[in-house]
Amino acid sequence: MSQKSPPTTHAPPRWMFVDLNSYFASVEQQERPELRGRPVIVVPLMSDHTCAIAASYQAKKYGVKTGANVGEAKRMCPGLVLVEANHENYVKYHEKIKTEIERHYPIQVVGSIDEVGLLLDDKRANEKEAIALAKRIKQGLRENVGEVITCSIGIAPNRYLAKVASDLTKPDGLEVIRLEDMPGRLQDLKLTDLPGIGRNMEPRLHESGIKTFLDLWYAEPQVLHKVWGGVGGDRFWQRLHGGELDDDLTDLPVQNRSIGHSHVLSPEFRGHREAAVVAQRLLLKAASRLRRMGYRATEMTLSLRAENQGRGKAHQRFLPVSDSFALTKTLEVLWVSALHQIGESRVKKIGVTLQGLEDVLSPQQLDLFPELGSAITADVGRRDKLSKIMDDLNQEFGRDSIALGFAPDLVKTFSGTKIAFTRIPDLQEFKE
């Protein structure tokens, strides 16, 4: 492999990356002082058969990480405390944190529920000013958001290296990466320590003779192009060496191509009758989001996973629709098909997705779902109005104040909004 290094010159620290430490667990410890200093994991439900979605640093000292099986985590960490996730609270703290950071400097990019990036102006694009700003942000979070809400901050010439810097010291770290210190500054990192290199990419790098960070640094762009199978490798090389790409500079809106929800069922909901109620609740939640975002759907997919690992999947296309009544009729058809595929086995997981989204202002044909009969092709406007009334009532009086086709009390244990890595829900969703 060539040892020719790309030219490295001094570059100002243009980016600051703020990464909240053990975010979900820290919020729980902030809200409940009796949990502070104790090993805590946040779980989707109180069961030894699920996985941790977050772990406090006290738990991480025992080797308990995000994704750990709860039963195994208990064996690894005596005195481990389980806390059921409160996603609405995490979004509320996310908004508080953004407000506090923007008291000091504008946020350029919201990377996830616990990560934001700041693009520094000329005044602050020097190490002294950048470090001073980082310290003010840390202090502001402690004083105005919560004393156990800590963050690790990375400062570097570009967004990617600032993210890498934020991962170097946790918790409560503050690190600077300078191009003139590269590659030695990061030579002890494992390949998988770098954002963008997961367990699937690592073997492909090894096959090309890249086994260490220094191998990666000295690799030519065309080598990474081949490893990534396209321009992704060129872009990675550019970012690693301090270059800036256009899409690093803006928080581009994600195109909403689908709206959906999935849920792993607790044992009492895994019977076919109970699972059908769960599926309907997930659909109504997705339909409410669909209307609030100003879309109509033209496709629906229902997926089931059984306790015996069997899978069922059903899909249907239709003319554009947004009302809950017509969508529920379609779900009933898909449910029969998907359930037939898994047989008698109990249902462990359900996913309902609305796809083929189009703007509600697009011309609408009125012969909706003709294959399902005239009962749902009639009174389209009336159904839309009724669906909107249901949305308004649930927003005003709370989630599931009014529901379609089931008693709301049946689903209150599972119907809450969850946070995904790729999307932060807004607070309205917690009432849908």
C-alpha positions in Angstrom: 0.0 0.0 0.0 1.2 3.5 -0.8 2.5 5.5 2.1 2.0 8.8 0.3 0.2 11.1 2.6 -2.2 13.8 1.3 -0.9 17.3 2.0 -2.0 18.5 5.4 -2.0 22.2 6.2 -3.3 24.3 9.0 -7.1 24.7 8.9 -9.2 26.7 11.4 -11.6 24.9 13.7 -14.8 25.5 11.8 -17.0 22.9 13.5 -18.2 22.1 17.0 -20.0 18.9 17.7 -22.0 18.5 20.9 -22.8 14.9 21.9 -25.0 14.3 25.0 -23.6 11.6 27.3 -25.8 8.5 27.9 -28.7 10.8 27.0 -31.8 8.7 27.9 -30.3 7.4 31.1 -29.0 10.9 32.1 -32.5 12.3 31.6 -33.9 9.6 33.9 -31.3 10.3 36.5 -32.0 14.0 36.3 -35.7 13.5 36.8 -35.2 10.9 39.6 -32.4 11.9 41.9 -32.5 8.5 43.6 -31.0 7.0 40.4 -28.0 9.3 40.4 -24.7 7.5 40.8 -26.4 4.1 40.2 -26.2 1.7 37.2 -29.3 2.3 35.1 -30.5 1.0 31.8 -33.5 2.3 29.9 -35.7 -0.4 28.4 -38.7 -0.5 26.1 -40.7 -2.6 28.5 -40.0 -4.2 31.9 -38.9 -7.7 30.8 -35.7 -9.7 31.0 -36.2 -10.7 27.3 -35.8 -7.3 25.8 -32.7 -5.1 25.2 -31.4 -2.0 26.7 -31.9 1.1 24.6 -29.6 3.2 26.8 -27.2 2.6 29.7 -25.8 5.0 32.3 -22.0 5.4 32.7 -22.3 3.5 36.0 -23.7 0.6 34.1 -21.2 0.8 31.3 -18.4 0.3 33.8 -19.7 -3.3 34.2 -19.7 -3.8 30.4 -23.4 -3.1 29.9 -24.0 -1.4 26.6 -26.8 -0.2 24.5 -28.4 -3.3 22.9 -27.5 -5.6 25.8 -30.0 -8.3 26.7 -31.6 -7.3 29.9 -31.2 -10.7 31.6 -27.5 -10.8 30.7 -27.1 -7.2 31.8 -28.5 -8.1 35.3 -26.0 -10.9 35.6 -23.1 -8.6 34.6 -24.1 -5.7 36.9 -25.4 -6.4 40.4 -27.9 -3.7 41.5 -28.8 -2.8 38.0 -31.9 -0.5 37.8 -34.3 -0.9 35.0 -36.3 2.2 33.9 -39.1 2.0 31.3 -38.4 4.6 28.5 -40.3 7.9 28.6 -39.8 9.1 25.0 -41.9 12.2 25.4 -39.7 13.4 28.2 -36.6 12.8 26.1 -38.0 15.1 23.4 -38.9 17.7 26.0 -35.3 17.7 27.2 -34.0 17.8 23.6 -35.9 21.0 23.1 -34.6 22.5 26.4 -31.0 21.5 25.4 -31.4 23.1 21.9 -32.7 26.3 23.5 -29.8 26.5 26.0 -27.2 25.9 23.3 -28.7 28.5 21.1 -28.4 31.0 23.9 -24.7 30.8 23.3 -24.5 30.1 19.5 -26.9 29.0 16.7 -27.2 25.3 15.9 -26.4 24.4 12.3 -27.3 20.7 12.3 -29.4 18.5 14.5 -27.8 15.1 14.0 -30.1 13.1 16.3 -31.9 13.4 19.6 -28.6 13.7 21.4 -26.2 15.3 18.8 -26.0 18.8 17.3 -23.4 20.6 15.2 -22.4 24.2 15.2 -20.7 25.9 12.2 -18.4 28.5 13.8 -18.1 32.0 12.3 -14.8 33.8 11.7 -14.7 35.3 15.1 -14.9 31.9 16.8 -13.0 29.8 14.3 -9.9 29.8 16.4 -9.0 27.4 19.1 -9.2 29.8 22.1 -12.6 31.2 21.2 -14.0 27.8 20.3 -12.9 26.2 23.6 -14.3 29.1 25.6 -17.7 28.7 23.8 -17.7 24.9 24.5 -17.1 25.6 28.2 -20.0 28.1 28.3 -22.3 25.5 26.7 -21.3 22.9 29.2 -21.9 25.2 32.1 -25.2 26.4 30.7 -26.5 22.8 30.3 -25.5 22.0 33.9 -27.1 25.2 35.3 -30.2 25.6 33.1 -31.1 22.1 32.0 -29.8 19.7 34.6 -26.8 19.0 36.7 -26.4 15.5 35.4 -27.0 16.4 31.8 -23.4 16.4 30.5 -22.0 16.4 27.0 -18.8 15.6 25.2 -17.7 18.3 22.7 -15.5 18.0 19.7 -13.9 20.8 17.8 -12.3 20.3 14.3 -11.9 21.8 10.8 -14.9 19.9 9.5 -18.1 18.3 10.8 -16.9 14.7 10.5 -13.7 15.2 12.5 -15.6 17.2 15.1 -17.9 14.2 15.5 -14.8 12.0 15.9 -13.3 14.4 18.4 -16.5 14.3 20.5 -16.2 10.5 20.8 -12.6 10.6 22.1 -13.4 11.4 25.8 -16.6 10.4 27.5 -18.3 11.4 29.6 -18.0 15.2 29.7 -15.0 15.5 27.3 -13.7 18.4 25.3 -11.3 17.6 22.5 -9.8 19.4 19.6 -8.5 17.8 16.3 -6.0 19.8 14.3 -5.0 18.8 10.8 -1.3 19.5 11.6 -1.5 16.7 14.3 -2.9 14.1 11.9 -2.6 11.2 11.5 -0.8 10.6 14.8 -3.6 12.2 16.8 -6.0 9.3 16.0 -3.5 6.5 15.3 -4.7 4.4 18.2 -8.3 4.3 17.1 -9.8 1.1 15.9 -11.5 1.3 12.5 -14.9 0.8 14.0 -14.3 3.8 16.3 -14.9 6.0 13.3 -18.4 7.1 12.2 -19.3 5.4 8.9 -17.3 2.2 9.6 -19.5 -0.5 11.0 -19.0 -4.2 11.5 -20.0 -4.9 7.9 -17.6 -2.4 6.4 -14.6 -3.4 8.5 -14.1 -6.8 6.8 -14.2 -5.1 3.4 -11.4 -2.7 4.5 -9.4 -5.7 5.8 -9.7 -7.4 2.4 -8.1 -4.3 0.8 -5.2 -4.4 3.3 -6.6 -1.6 5.6 -6.4 -2.9 9.2 -5.4 0.2 11.2 -6.2 3.9 11.3 -2.8 4.6 9.7 -3.6 2.2 6.8 -6.8 4.1 6.3 -5.2 7.5 6.4 -2.6 6.7 3.9 -5.0 4.8 1.5 -5.5 6.5 -1.8 -9.0 7.8 -2.6 -9.5 5.2 -5.4 -8.9 2.4 -2.9 -11.7 3.7 -0.7 -13.9 4.2 -3.7 -13.5 0.5 -4.5 -14.1 -0.6 -0.9 -17.3 1.5 -0.6 -18.4 0.5 -4.1 -18.7 4.1 -5.3 -18.5 7.8 -4.5 -19.2 7.0 -0.8 -15.5 6.1 -0.5 -14.3 9.3 -2.1 -16.6 11.3 0.2 -15.3 9.4 3.3 -11.7 10.1 2.2 -12.4 13.8 1.8 -14.0 14.1 5.2 -11.3 12.1 7.0 -8.7 14.5 5.6 -10.4 17.6 6.7 -12.4 18.4 3.6 -15.9 19.9 3.6 -18.8 18.7 1.4 -21.8 20.8 0.5 -24.2 18.6 2.5 -22.1 19.0 5.6 -23.0 22.6 5.7 -26.7 22.4 5.9 -29.3 20.3 7.7 -31.1 19.2 4.7 -34.8 18.2 5.2 -35.5 14.5 4.8 -38.0 13.6 2.1 -40.9 11.8 3.7 -41.4 8.8 1.5 -43.2 6.8 4.2 -44.8 7.1 7.6 -45.0 4.1 9.8 -44.8 2.6 13.3 -43.7 -0.7 14.7 -44.0 -2.3 18.1 -42.7 -5.4 19.9 -45.7 -6.7 21.8 -45.6 -7.6 25.5 -46.9 -11.2 26.1 -50.4 -10.2 27.0 -50.9 -8.6 23.5 -49.5 -11.5 21.4 -52.8 -13.4 20.9 -54.2 -12.8 17.4 -57.2 -10.8 18.7 -55.2 -8.6 20.9 -52.5 -8.1 18.3 -55.1 -7.0 15.8 -55.9 -4.1 18.2 -52.3 -3.2 18.3 -52.0 -3.1 14.5 -55.1 -0.9 14.3 -53.7 1.5 16.9 -50.4 1.7 15.1 -52.2 2.5 11.9 -54.3 5.2 13.5 -51.2 6.8 14.9 -49.6 6.8 11.4 -52.8 8.1 9.8 -52.9 11.1 12.2 -49.3 12.0 11.4 -50.1 11.6 7.7 -52.9 14.2 8.0 -50.9 16.6 10.2 -48.0 16.6 7.6 -50.4 17.3 4.8 -50.0 14.0 2.9 -52.2 11.3 1.4 -51.0 7.7 1.1 -51.2 5.4 -1.9 -49.8 2.2 -0.4 -49.9 0.3 2.9 -47.6 -2.5 4.1 -48.3 -4.7 7.2 -45.5 -6.9 8.5 -45.7 -9.4 11.3 -43.0 -11.4 13.1 -44.2 -14.4 15.1 -42.8 -15.9 18.4 -41.5 -18.9 16.3 -39.7 -16.4 14.1 -42.1 -16.9 11.2 -42.9 -13.8 9.2 -46.0 -12.5 7.4 -46.2 -9.5 5.1 -49.0 -8.0 3.0 -49.0 -5.0 0.8 -51.7 -3.1 -1.1 -51.8 -0.1 -3.5 -54.8 2.2 -3.7 -55.8 5.6 -4.9 -54.7 8.5 -2.6 -56.4 8.6 0.8 -55.7 10.1 4.3 -58.8 9.3 6.4 -58.7 6.7 9.1 -61.9 4.9 8.1 -60.7 3.9 4.6 -57.2 3.0 5.9 -58.7 0.8 8.6 -60.7 -1.2 6.0 -57.5 -1.8 4.0 -55.7 -2.9 7.2 -58.4 -5.5 7.8 -57.7 -7.0 4.4 -54.0 -7.1 4.9 -54.3 -8.5 8.4 -56.0 -11.6 7.2 -53.3 -12.2 4.6 -50.4 -11.6 6.8 -51.8 -13.6 9.7 -52.4 -16.6 7.4 -48.6 -16.6 6.6 -47.6 -17.1 10.3 -50.3 -19.7 11.1 -51.2 -20.3 14.7 -48.1 -18.8 16.2 -48.5 -15.8 18.5 -47.5 -12.4 17.1 -44.3 -10.9 18.6 -43.8 -7.7 16.5 -46.0 -5.6 14.2 -45.1 -2.9 11.7 -47.6 -0.7 9.8 -46.3 1.6 7.1 -48.1 4.1 4.8 -46.1 4.6 1.6 -46.3 6.4 -1.7 -47.0 9.7 -0.1 -48.2 12.7 -2.1 -49.1 16.2 -1.1 -52.7 16.7 0.0 -53.0 19.6 -2.5 -52.5 17.3 -5.4 -55.7 16.6 -7.4 -57.7 13.8 -5.7 -59.7 11.1 -7.4 -62.9 10.3 -5.5 -63.3 6.6 -6.4 -61.2 5.5 -3.4 -60.6 1.8 -2.7 -63.2 0.5 -5.3 -62.1 -3.1 -4.7 -63.3 -2.8 -1.1 -66.9 -1.8 -1.9 -69.0 1.3 -2.0 -69.2 1.6 1.7 -65.9 3.4 1.8 -66.0 5.1 -1.5 -68.9 7.2 -0.4 -68.8 10.4 1.7 -65.1 11.0 1.3 -65.3 14.6 2.6 -67.3 13.5 5.6 -64.7 10.9 6.5 -61.9 13.4 6.2 -63.7 15.8 8.5 -64.4 13.1 11.1 -60.8 12.0 11.0 -59.7 15.6 11.6 -62.1 15.9 14.5 -60.6 12.8 16.1 -57.1 14.3 15.7 -58.2 17.5 17.3 -59.8 15.8 20.3 -56.8 13.6 20.9 -54.5 16.7 20.8 -56.7 18.6 23.2 -57.6 15.9 25.7 -54.7 13.4 25.3 -53.7 10.4 23.3 -56.5 7.8 22.7 -59.2 10.1 24.2 -61.2 8.9 21.2 -60.3 5.9 19.0 -61.7 4.0 16.1 -62.8 0.4 16.5 -61.4 -0.4 20.0 -61.6 0.7 23.6 -58.7 3.2 24.2 -57.9 1.7 27.6 -56.8 -1.5 25.8 -53.7 0.2 24.3 -52.5 2.8 26.7 -49.6 0.5 27.8 -48.0 0.5 24.3 -49.4 3.3 22.2 -46.8 6.0 23.0 -44.4 7.5 20.4 -40.9 6.2 20.3 -37.7 7.9 19.2 -35.8 6.4 16.2 -32.1 7.0 15.4 -33.1 8.6 12.1 -36.0 10.8 13.3 -36.9 12.9 16.3 -40.7 13.1 16.8 -42.2 16.4 17.6 -44.2 16.8 20.8 -47.6 16.6 19.0 -46.9 13.0 18.1 -47.2 12.0 21.8 -50.9 12.9 21.7 -51.6 11.0 18.5 
